[in-house]
Structure formats: C-alpha cells, structure tokens
Amino acid sequence: MFRILVIEDDPDIQEVLNNYLTAAGYLVLLAGDGVEGLACFRQEHPDLVLLDVMLPKVDGFGVLELIRQESQIPVLMVTARDS
C-alpha cells in the first residue's frame, strides 16, 4: 500500500488530509512537528511526504534539507504562506 507521511502541526489540516487520503486508499502517517516528522520518515520509509512549511522545532525547509541528505523521495510542500 502506498504510504504518505503528512507533517503538519495544525490538527484540523491533519484531519482533513488524513480523511481524504485514507478515503482514496492510502496509508497515512501523521507527524505534528519537524522532529517527529523526521523520526517517522526514517522509521517508516514512506512513498511521499506532504510537508508544512511553518512547523515547530524544525521548519519545513529544514526538514526538507535533512530528507534530501538521505533520499530523493517526492515531497510536496503544503503552506498557507503567500510568499
């Protein structure tokens, strides 16, 4: 089964993404901050990461930089930022 790691600190956005992706048949892994997200990435080896930019502990750009040191997994940046 295709596994998607959602690294998002907003519980409402986490829930929406989880519901839609689960309904579409994906296995969803959830993390609420950058540190937790990196740990989950390293342990679970997902097929895709949906990554929020503004995260506590380690922001999305820092998480992406660390992921890129280990993998070329597809990463989609999810953000409400306008710039």
Secondary structure as the mmCIF struct_conf table of DSSP 4:
data_model
#
loop_
_struct_conf.conf_type_id
_struct_conf.id
_struct_conf.beg_label_comp_id
_struct_conf.beg_label_asym_id
_struct_conf.beg_label_seq_id
_struct_conf.end_label_comp_id
_struct_conf.end_label_asym_id
_struct_conf.end_label_seq_id
STRN STRN1 ARG A 3 ILE A 7
BEND BEND1 ASP A 9 ASP A 9
HELX_RH_AL_P HELX_RH_AL_P1 PRO A 11 ALA A 23
TURN_TY1_P TURN_TY1_P1 ALA A 24 GLY A 25
STRN STRN2 LEU A 27 ALA A 31
BEND BEND2 GLY A 32 ASP A 33
HELX_RH_AL_P HELX_RH_AL_P2 GLY A 34 GLU A 44
BEND BEND3 ASP A 47 ASP A 47
STRN STRN3 LEU A 48 ASP A 52
BEND BEND4 VAL A 53 MET A 54
BEND BEND5 PRO A 56 VAL A 58
HELX_RH_AL_P HELX_RH_AL_P3 GLY A 60 GLU A 70
STRN STRN4 VAL A 75 VAL A 78
#
